[in-house]
Amino acid sequence: MGRFPNIAAAKAKTGAAKGKLYGMYAKEIYQVAKNGGVTPEGNPALKRLIEKAKKEQVPNDVIKRAIDKVNSGADESYENARYELFGPGGSTVIVDCLTDNVNRTVSDIRTVVNKTHVKMGGINSVSYMYDNLCIVGFIGLTEEEAMDALINNDVDITDMEDEDGTIMIYGEPTDLNKIKEAILSAKEVTFDIDEIAMLPKEKVKLQGEDLETFNKLVTMLDEVDDVNHVYHNVDLEG
């Protein structure tokens, strides 16, 4: 299977998970709007983020409140923080956070680390084993048709594959919009996957206690309010 793990995972969120999802998007939308402007037409990053939020069924009022907060002159400040972990059985985890209090965030992450008996590494101790790529996934073109569209628009990519009819294109993060525009020049498609992510160069399989510990680790990380994304190298398919 492809390098982008768990495409459908975490889409059907309920209860507390939904609340965290809404909060995560509210913070991201606020920060992107504050940095690049509150008009989606003039701020491509905001436009893309709003489109993603709507795909994940984030209510319009959550989106509107985040933008209105910028318009009202609110002066909140969030920063990105990354933590790199060594899990059981050769597993590795990258945790990306968006926080207004780094001390609180690192304390929360260390609590998870201590409770699951994994190790926290230093900067780049894990991330060098991952590629930072954009991923675009859609249905409606063949691989050949998609490649022709990319070539005609002079867009370079890293890889392309067909996952049960879904065309997956991987490229440099800065080329995300170029890739989408090239595909749209060939056919009006809906992008089911539109991400910038850290993808592992190699995956590992876990079993028994190692798998139980890993699942506990990921579950606990997902429950930390400041955690935006969790990337890992564990093959959970099949």
HELIX and SHEET records of a PDB file:
HELIX    1   1 GLY A   15  GLY A   36  1                                  22    
HELIX    2   2 PRO A   40  GLY A   42  5                                   3    
HELIX    3   3 PRO A   44  LYS A   55  1                                  12    
HELIX    4   4 ASN A   60  ASN A   71  1                                  12    
HELIX    5   5 PRO A   88  GLY A   90  5                                   3    
HELIX    6   6 VAL A  102  THR A  116  1                                  15    
HELIX    7   7 SER A  127  MET A  129  5                                   3    
HELIX    8   8 GLU A  143  ASN A  152  1                                  10    
HELIX    9   9 PRO A  173  ASP A  175  5                                   3    
HELIX   10  10 LEU A  176  ALA A  186  1                                  11    
HELIX   11  11 GLY A  208  ASP A  222  1                                  15    
SHEET    1   A 4 LYS A 119  GLY A 121  0                                        
SHEET    2   A 4 GLU A  79  PHE A  86 -1                                        
SHEET    3   A 4 THR A  92  THR A  99 -1                                        
SHEET    4   A 4 VAL A 227  HIS A 232 -1                                        
SHEET    1   B 4 ASP A 159  GLU A 163  0                                        
SHEET    2   B 4 THR A 166  GLY A 171 -1                                        
SHEET    3   B 4 TYR A 130  PHE A 138 -1                                        
SHEET    4   B 4 PHE A 191  PRO A 200 -1                                        
END                                                                             
